[in-house]
């Protein structure tokens, strides 16, 4: 019995010693505040460094984790240790995709941590204040310069748009129903591209236009054969024409006739054509010998008319010989080199031709432009001298 009591006393003493030792060990631990992934708590530890403390807490620390203070820092009584574990962030930028491990809290923190330089025109999604998690995907669109021509205005703009239609949307440029854009809306936008916005309008234009008269020729036996006489000069009619006009950037590009409405009828021009046979007669002002005489339509020209070289088709320089008496003829009627006498003009030589001088027509060379302008068209008698 005595032996049992001694044993109990001995065990009690041992337990007391162990308890004192445990209490003494626990009492020497230092209190530390730890913030683990945003959650704060206070722990007691004998760890000498931050690394040892995190190991005691069974935390696996990666190189990309954010630990404050550093792992080698000593543990201070009532100190504070924070650990933010890195998360896999998907980064899509500059034409490539990659996964970046980061302990950043927000998109803005990530941009700063990774030392990513962005201009004021670059676009980042999601916004900088968005909190990161393991599913976060960050997309960076780098801005580039394009030129937009809208009607008559041209301006350079920075953009991150991928298509022309997206570019117009972000620039708040609206297309009306008929407007169009070049290149087309679905085209991919590239650096230094020029985008043309073409403003299209359809308007109605009403004009009054002259209507040509018809020329009616009537035979007249009282006039020498081949002679024409205007009996009625005629009168042009008038009609109202309605057009649909398409304008692009204010300039007309097409015109379509929609309708016409008669305002005034035209009046035919009446021309009498002589059929009376021509009898041989002495030319007025000349009574010498001739082989043939007949009436012709005469006009006049100078050596300085548009397109004129000043030389006749037979080589006479009319600019150097302004006093020359020369007529242009149809060689099939009057051969070149023929000497003639022309009523109201006098003796001359057939030494020139003209594109509009066909049949019984001649063109008189007159050096004075004013006289030519007033000559008009006359019916004159011509006499072939040889």
GIKAWO-V821217 format. One record per helix or strand. SS is the DSSP state (helix for helix, strand for strand). FROM is the first residue (numbers start at 0). LEN is the number of residues. Records with the same first field share a line. If there is no record, write none. Layout:
SS->FROM-LEN  FROM-LEN
This chain:
helix->1-26  49-7  106-7  163-7  368-7
strand->29-7  38-7  48-1  65-3  73-1  78-6  86-7  95-7  105-1  122-3  130-1  136-5  143-7  152-7  162-1  179-3  187-1  193-5  199-12  214-10  227-5  234-1  236-12  250-14  266-1  268-8  291-10  310-1  316-1  325-3  338-4  345-7  360-5  377-7
